[in-house]
Amino acid sequence: MFFILNVVILFPIFIGLFIFLPAGSLRFWEGWIYTVVLFIPLITTLIYLVKYDPELLQRRLRLKEKEIKQQRIIALSRIPFILGFLIRDLTFDLIGPISLRRL
């Protein structure tokens, strides 16, 4: 249950830092849209699993996989997630904000 509270409380803060800190403002409407689109399915799925299938939720929240192959897959899946934010931040710093009207 402690992990669920971390997901609900700390994950939005972590994502908010990655989105709004490079923007320099909380008035970044695209960031708010992204955050809402990301967290509505997350929260609704979490509520559903807590209410109807807590055993499945416990199994899915186990962070320690037993098989080495699965451990590698999980470790490698973190790389594109972090790189996506870093590349976005670097392009913002190098060439400025990208407007969809120019594309």
VEXDREN-858627 format. One record per atom (N, C-alpha, C, O, CB): x, y, z; atom name. Coordinates in nm, 2 decimals, decimal comma. Glycine has a CB too. Layout:
// VEXDREN-858627
X	Y	Z	CA
...
This chain:
// VEXDREN-858627
0,08	-0,12	0,00	N
0,00	0,00	0,00	CA
0,09	0,13	0,00	C
0,05	0,23	-0,06	O
-0,09	0,00	0,12	CB
0,20	0,12	0,06	N
0,30	0,23	0,07	CA
0,34	0,27	-0,07	C
0,35	0,39	-0,11	O
0,42	0,20	0,15	CB
0,36	0,17	-0,16	N
0,41	0,20	-0,30	CA
0,30	0,27	-0,37	C
0,33	0,35	-0,46	O
0,44	0,06	-0,37	CB
0,17	0,23	-0,35	N
0,06	0,30	-0,42	CA
0,06	0,45	-0,38	C
0,03	0,53	-0,47	O
-0,07	0,23	-0,38	CB
0,08	0,48	-0,25	N
0,08	0,62	-0,21	CA
0,20	0,69	-0,28	C
0,19	0,81	-0,32	O
0,10	0,63	-0,06	CB
0,31	0,62	-0,30	N
0,42	0,69	-0,37	CA
0,39	0,72	-0,51	C
0,42	0,82	-0,56	O
0,55	0,59	-0,36	CB
0,32	0,62	-0,58	N
0,28	0,64	-0,72	CA
0,18	0,76	-0,73	C
0,20	0,85	-0,82	O
0,21	0,52	-0,77	CB
0,09	0,77	-0,64	N
-0,01	0,88	-0,64	CA
0,05	1,01	-0,60	C
0,00	1,11	-0,66	O
-0,13	0,84	-0,55	CB
0,14	1,02	-0,51	N
0,19	1,14	-0,46	CA
0,33	1,18	-0,53	C
0,34	1,29	-0,58	O
0,21	1,14	-0,31	CB
0,42	1,09	-0,53	N
0,56	1,13	-0,57	CA
0,57	1,13	-0,73	C
0,64	1,21	-0,78	O
0,66	1,04	-0,52	CB
0,51	1,04	-0,80	N
0,52	1,03	-0,94	CA
0,47	1,16	-1,01	C
0,54	1,21	-1,10	O
0,44	0,91	-1,00	CB
0,36	1,22	-0,97	N
0,32	1,34	-1,03	CA
0,42	1,46	-1,01	C
0,44	1,54	-1,09	O
0,18	1,39	-0,98	CB
0,48	1,46	-0,89	N
0,58	1,56	-0,86	CA
0,70	1,54	-0,95	C
0,75	1,64	-1,00	O
0,62	1,55	-0,71	CB
0,74	1,42	-0,96	N
0,86	1,38	-1,04	CA
0,84	1,42	-1,19	C
0,92	1,49	-1,25	O
0,89	1,23	-1,04	CB
0,72	1,39	-1,24	N
0,69	1,42	-1,38	CA
0,67	1,58	-1,39	C
0,71	1,63	-1,49	O
0,56	1,35	-1,43	CB
0,61	1,64	-1,29	N
0,60	1,78	-1,30	CA
0,73	1,85	-1,30	C
0,74	1,96	-1,37	O
0,52	1,83	-1,18	CB
0,83	1,80	-1,23	N
0,96	1,86	-1,24	CA
1,02	1,85	-1,38	C
1,08	1,95	-1,43	O
1,05	1,80	-1,13	CB
1,00	1,74	-1,44	N
1,06	1,72	-1,57	CA
0,99	1,80	-1,68	C
1,05	1,84	-1,78	O
1,05	1,57	-1,61	CB
0,86	1,83	-1,65	N
0,78	1,91	-1,75	CA
0,80	2,06	-1,73	C
0,83	2,14	-1,82	O
0,64	1,87	-1,75	CB
0,77	2,10	-1,61	N
0,76	2,25	-1,58	CA
0,89	2,32	-1,54	C
0,90	2,44	-1,56	O
0,66	2,27	-1,47	CB
0,98	2,24	-1,49	N
1,11	2,31	-1,46	CA
1,18	2,36	-1,58	C
1,23	2,47	-1,58	O
1,20	2,21	-1,39	CB
1,19	2,28	-1,69	N
1,26	2,33	-1,81	CA
1,17	2,45	-1,88	C
1,23	2,54	-1,94	O
1,28	2,22	-1,92	CB
1,04	2,44	-1,86	N
0,96	2,54	-1,92	CA
0,97	2,67	-1,84	C
0,95	2,78	-1,89	O
0,81	2,50	-1,92	CB
1,01	2,66	-1,71	N
1,03	2,78	-1,63	CA
0,91	2,85	-1,58	C
0,91	2,95	-1,52	O
1,10	2,88	-1,71	CB
0,79	2,78	-1,60	N
0,67	2,84	-1,55	CA
0,56	2,73	-1,54	C
0,57	2,62	-1,60	O
0,62	2,95	-1,64	CB
0,47	2,75	-1,45	N
0,35	2,66	-1,44	CA
0,25	2,70	-1,54	C
0,14	2,63	-1,55	O
0,30	2,66	-1,30	CB
0,27	2,80	-1,61	N
0,17	2,85	-1,71	CA
0,20	2,79	-1,85	C
0,17	2,85	-1,95	O
0,18	3,00	-1,73	CB
0,25	2,67	-1,85	N
0,28	2,59	-1,97	CA
0,16	2,50	-2,00	C
0,16	2,39	-1,94	O
0,41	2,51	-1,96	CB
0,06	2,54	-2,08	N
-0,06	2,47	-2,09	CA
-0,04	2,33	-2,15	C
-0,12	2,24	-2,12	O
-0,16	2,55	-2,17	CB
0,06	2,31	-2,24	N
0,08	2,18	-2,30	CA
0,13	2,08	-2,20	C
0,09	1,96	-2,20	O
0,18	2,19	-2,41	CB
0,20	2,13	-2,10	N
0,25	2,05	-1,99	CA
0,13	2,00	-1,90	C
0,13	1,88	-1,86	O
0,34	2,12	-1,90	CB
0,03	2,09	-1,88	N
-0,09	2,04	-1,80	CA
-0,17	1,94	-1,88	C
-0,22	1,85	-1,82	O
-0,17	2,17	-1,77	CB
-0,18	1,96	-2,01	N
-0,26	1,86	-2,09	CA
-0,19	1,73	-2,09	C
-0,25	1,62	-2,07	O
-0,27	1,91	-2,24	CB
-0,06	1,73	-2,11	N
0,02	1,60	-2,10	CA
0,00	1,53	-1,96	C
-0,02	1,41	-1,96	O
0,17	1,63	-2,13	CB
0,01	1,61	-1,86	N
0,00	1,56	-1,72	CA
-0,14	1,49	-1,70	C
-0,15	1,39	-1,65	O
0,02	1,66	-1,62	CB
-0,24	1,56	-1,75	N
-0,38	1,51	-1,73	CA
-0,40	1,38	-1,81	C
-0,45	1,28	-1,76	O
-0,48	1,61	-1,77	CB
-0,35	1,38	-1,94	N
-0,36	1,27	-2,02	CA
-0,28	1,15	-1,97	C
-0,32	1,03	-1,98	O
-0,32	1,30	-2,17	CB
-0,17	1,18	-1,90	N
-0,09	1,07	-1,84	CA
-0,15	1,01	-1,72	C
-0,15	0,89	-1,70	O
0,05	1,12	-1,81	CB
-0,21	1,10	-1,63	N
-0,25	1,05	-1,50	CA
-0,39	1,01	-1,49	C
-0,42	0,93	-1,40	O
-0,23	1,16	-1,40	CB
-0,48	1,05	-1,58	N
-0,62	1,00	-1,57	CA
-0,62	0,85	-1,59	C
-0,69	0,78	-1,50	O
-0,71	1,07	-1,68	CB
-0,56	0,79	-1,69	N
-0,56	0,64	-1,70	CA
-0,49	0,57	-1,58	C
-0,53	0,47	-1,54	O
-0,50	0,60	-1,83	CB
-0,38	0,64	-1,54	N
-0,30	0,58	-1,43	CA
-0,39	0,57	-1,30	C
-0,39	0,47	-1,24	O
-0,18	0,66	-1,40	CB
-0,46	0,68	-1,27	N
-0,54	0,68	-1,14	CA
-0,66	0,59	-1,16	C
-0,69	0,52	-1,06	O
-0,58	0,83	-1,11	CB
-0,73	0,59	-1,27	N
-0,85	0,51	-1,29	CA
-0,81	0,36	-1,28	C
-0,88	0,28	-1,22	O
-0,92	0,54	-1,42	CB
-0,70	0,32	-1,34	N
-0,66	0,18	-1,34	CA
-0,62	0,15	-1,19	C
-0,65	0,04	-1,15	O
-0,54	0,16	-1,43	CB
-0,55	0,23	-1,13	N
-0,51	0,21	-0,99	CA
-0,64	0,19	-0,90	C
-0,64	0,10	-0,82	O
-0,43	0,32	-0,93	CB
-0,74	0,28	-0,91	N
-0,86	0,27	-0,83	CA
-0,93	0,14	-0,86	C
-0,98	0,07	-0,77	O
-0,95	0,39	-0,86	CB
-0,94	0,10	-0,99	N
-1,01	-0,02	-1,03	CA
-0,94	-0,14	-0,97	C
-1,00	-0,23	-0,91	O
-1,01	-0,04	-1,18	CB
-0,80	-0,15	-0,98	N
-0,73	-0,26	-0,92	CA
-0,74	-0,27	-0,77	C
-0,75	-0,38	-0,72	O
-0,59	-0,26	-0,97	CB
-0,74	-0,16	-0,70	N
-0,75	-0,16	-0,56	CA
-0,88	-0,21	-0,52	C
-0,90	-0,29	-0,42	O
-0,73	-0,02	-0,50	CB
-0,99	-0,17	-0,59	N
-1,12	-0,21	-0,56	CA
-1,16	-0,35	-0,60	C
-1,22	-0,43	-0,52	O
-1,22	-0,12	-0,62	CB
-1,12	-0,40	-0,72	N
-1,17	-0,52	-0,77	CA
-1,06	-0,64	-0,77	C
-1,10	-0,75	-0,77	O
-1,22	-0,50	-0,91	CB
-0,94	-0,60	-0,78	N
-0,84	-0,71	-0,79	CA
-0,70	-0,67	-0,72	C
-0,60	-0,65	-0,79	O
-0,81	-0,74	-0,94	CB
-0,71	-0,66	-0,59	N
-0,59	-0,62	-0,52	CA
-0,47	-0,72	-0,53	C
-0,35	-0,68	-0,52	O
-0,62	-0,60	-0,37	CB
-0,50	-0,85	-0,55	N
-0,40	-0,95	-0,57	CA
-0,32	-0,92	-0,69	C
-0,19	-0,93	-0,69	O
-0,45	-1,09	-0,57	CB
-0,39	-0,89	-0,80	N
-0,32	-0,85	-0,93	CA
-0,23	-0,73	-0,91	C
-0,12	-0,72	-0,96	O
-0,42	-0,83	-1,04	CB
-0,28	-0,63	-0,84	N
-0,21	-0,51	-0,81	CA
-0,08	-0,54	-0,73	C
0,03	-0,49	-0,76	O
-0,29	-0,41	-0,74	CB
-0,09	-0,63	-0,63	N
0,03	-0,66	-0,56	CA
0,13	-0,73	-0,64	C
0,25	-0,71	-0,63	O
-0,01	-0,75	-0,44	CB
0,09	-0,82	-0,73	N
0,18	-0,89	-0,82	CA
0,25	-0,80	-0,92	C
0,37	-0,81	-0,95	O
0,11	-1,00	-0,90	CB
0,17	-0,70	-0,97	N
0,22	-0,61	-1,07	CA
0,32	-0,50	-1,00	C
0,40	-0,45	-1,07	O
0,11	-0,53	-1,14	CB
0,30	-0,48	-0,88	N
0,38	-0,38	-0,81	CA
0,51	-0,44	-0,76	C
0,60	-0,36	-0,70	O
0,31	-0,31	-0,70	CB
0,53	-0,57	-0,77	N
0,66	-0,62	-0,73	CA
0,77	-0,57	-0,82	C
0,76	-0,60	-0,94	O
0,65	-0,78	-0,73	CB
0,86	-0,50	-0,76	N
0,97	-0,45	-0,85	CA
1,08	-0,54	-0,87	C
1,16	-0,52	-0,97	O
1,02	-0,32	-0,78	CB
1,09	-0,65	-0,80	N
1,20	-0,74	-0,81	CA
1,15	-0,86	-0,89	C
1,08	-0,94	-0,84	O
1,26	-0,79	-0,67	CB
1,19	-0,87	-1,01	N
1,16	-0,98	-1,10	CA
1,25	-1,10	-1,07	C
1,36	-1,08	-1,03	O
1,17	-0,94	-1,25	CB
1,20	-1,22	-1,09	N
1,27	-1,34	-1,05	CA
1,37	-1,38	-1,16	C
1,48	-1,43	-1,13	O
1,18	-1,45	-1,02	CB
1,33	-1,36	-1,29	N
1,41	-1,40	-1,40	CA
1,51	-1,29	-1,44	C
1,47	-1,17	-1,44	O
1,32	-1,44	-1,52	CB
1,63	-1,33	-1,47	N
1,73	-1,23	-1,51	CA
1,69	-1,16	-1,64	C
1,72	-1,04	-1,66	O
1,87	-1,30	-1,53	CB
1,63	-1,23	-1,73	N
1,58	-1,17	-1,86	CA
1,48	-1,06	-1,83	C
1,49	-0,95	-1,90	O
1,52	-1,28	-1,95	CB
1,39	-1,08	-1,74	N
1,29	-0,98	-1,71	CA
1,36	-0,86	-1,64	C
1,32	-0,74	-1,66	O
1,18	-1,04	-1,62	CB
1,46	-0,88	-1,56	N
1,53	-0,78	-1,49	CA
1,60	-0,69	-1,59	C
1,60	-0,56	-1,58	O
1,63	-0,83	-1,39	CB
1,66	-0,75	-1,69	N
1,72	-0,67	-1,80	CA
1,63	-0,59	-1,88	C
1,65	-0,47	-1,91	O
1,80	-0,76	-1,89	CB
1,51	-0,65	-1,91	N
1,41	-0,57	-1,99	CA
1,36	-0,45	-1,91	C
1,35	-0,34	-1,97	O
1,29	-0,67	-2,02	CB
1,34	-0,47	-1,78	N
1,29	-0,36	-1,70	CA
1,40	-0,25	-1,69	C
1,37	-0,13	-1,70	O
1,25	-0,40	-1,56	CB
1,52	-0,29	-1,67	N
1,63	-0,19	-1,66	CA
1,65	-0,12	-1,80	C
1,67	0,00	-1,80	O
1,76	-0,26	-1,63	CB
1,64	-0,19	-1,91	N
1,65	-0,12	-2,04	CA
1,53	-0,03	-2,07	C
1,55	0,06	-2,15	O
1,67	-0,23	-2,15	CB
1,42	-0,06	-2,02	N
1,30	0,02	-2,05	CA
1,31	0,15	-1,98	C
1,24	0,25	-2,02	O
1,17	-0,05	-2,01	CB
1,39	0,17	-1,88	N
1,40	0,30	-1,81	CA
1,48	0,40	-1,90	C
1,46	0,52	-1,89	O
1,47	0,28	-1,68	CB
1,57	0,34	-1,98	N
1,66	0,43	-2,06	CA
1,58	0,52	-2,16	C
1,60	0,64	-2,15	O
1,76	0,34	-2,13	CB
1,49	0,47	-2,24	N
1,42	0,55	-2,33	CA
1,33	0,65	-2,26	C
1,31	0,76	-2,31	O
1,34	0,47	-2,43	CB
1,28	0,61	-2,14	N
1,19	0,70	-2,07	CA
1,27	0,83	-2,02	C
1,22	0,94	-2,04	O
1,13	0,63	-1,94	CB
1,38	0,81	-1,97	N
1,47	0,92	-1,92	CA
1,52	1,00	-2,04	C
1,53	1,12	-2,04	O
1,58	0,87	-1,83	CB
1,57	0,92	-2,14	N
1,62	0,99	-2,26	CA
1,52	1,08	-2,33	C
1,56	1,18	-2,38	O
1,68	0,89	-2,36	CB
1,40	1,04	-2,33	N
1,29	1,12	-2,39	CA
1,28	1,26	-2,33	C
1,27	1,36	-2,40	O
1,16	1,05	-2,38	CB
1,29	1,26	-2,20	N
1,29	1,39	-2,13	CA
1,42	1,47	-2,15	C
1,41	1,59	-2,17	O
1,26	1,37	-1,98	CB
1,53	1,40	-2,14	N
1,66	1,47	-2,16	CA
1,67	1,53	-2,30	C
1,72	1,64	-2,31	O
1,77	1,38	-2,13	CB
1,64	1,45	-2,40	N
1,65	1,50	-2,54	CA
1,55	1,62	-2,56	C
1,59	1,72	-2,62	O
1,61	1,39	-2,64	CB
1,44	1,62	-2,50	N
1,34	1,73	-2,52	CA
1,40	1,85	-2,45	C
1,39	1,96	-2,50	O
1,21	1,69	-2,45	CB
1,46	1,83	-2,33	N
1,52	1,95	-2,26	CA
1,64	2,00	-2,33	C
1,66	2,12	-2,34	O
1,56	1,91	-2,12	CB
1,72	1,92	-2,39	N
1,84	1,96	-2,46	CA
1,80	2,04	-2,59	C
1,86	2,14	-2,62	O
1,93	1,85	-2,50	CB
1,70	1,99	-2,66	N
1,66	2,06	-2,78	CA
1,60	2,19	-2,75	C
1,61	2,29	-2,82	O
1,56	1,98	-2,86	CB
1,53	2,20	-2,64	N
1,47	2,33	-2,59	CA
1,59	2,43	-2,56	C
1,58	2,54	-2,60	O
1,39	2,31	-2,47	CB
1,69	2,38	-2,49	N
1,80	2,47	-2,46	CA
1,88	2,51	-2,58	C
1,93	2,62	-2,59	O
1,90	2,40	-2,36	CB
1,90	2,42	-2,68	N
1,98	2,45	-2,80	CA
1,91	2,53	-2,90	C
1,97	2,63	-2,96	O
2,03	2,32	-2,86	CB
1,78	2,50	-2,94	N
1,72	2,57	-3,05	CA
1,59	2,64	-3,00	C
1,53	2,70	-3,08	O
1,68	2,47	-3,15	CB
1,56	2,63	-2,87	N
1,44	2,70	-2,83	CA
1,32	2,62	-2,84	C
1,32	2,51	-2,89	O
1,42	2,84	-2,90	CB
1,20	2,67	-2,80	N
1,08	2,60	-2,81	CA
1,04	2,57	-2,96	C
1,06	2,66	-3,04	O
0,96	2,67	-2,74	CB
0,99	2,45	-2,98	N
0,95	2,42	-3,12	CA
0,80	2,44	-3,13	C
0,72	2,39	-3,05	O
0,98	2,26	-3,15	CB
0,76	2,52	-3,22	N
0,62	2,56	-3,25	CA
0,57	2,46	-3,35	C
0,64	2,43	-3,45	O
0,61	2,70	-3,29	CB
0,45	2,41	-3,33	N
0,39	2,32	-3,43	CA
0,35	2,39	-3,55	C
0,34	2,33	-3,66	O
0,27	2,24	-3,37	CB
0,33	2,52	-3,55	N
0,30	2,60	-3,66	CA
0,41	2,61	-3,76	C
0,39	2,62	-3,88	O
0,26	2,74	-3,62	CB
0,54	2,60	-3,72	N
0,65	2,60	-3,81	CA
0,67	2,47	-3,88	C
0,74	2,47	-3,98	O
0,78	2,64	-3,73	CB
0,62	2,36	-3,82	N
0,65	2,23	-3,88	CA
0,56	2,20	-3,99	C
0,57	2,10	-4,05	O
0,63	2,12	-3,78	CB
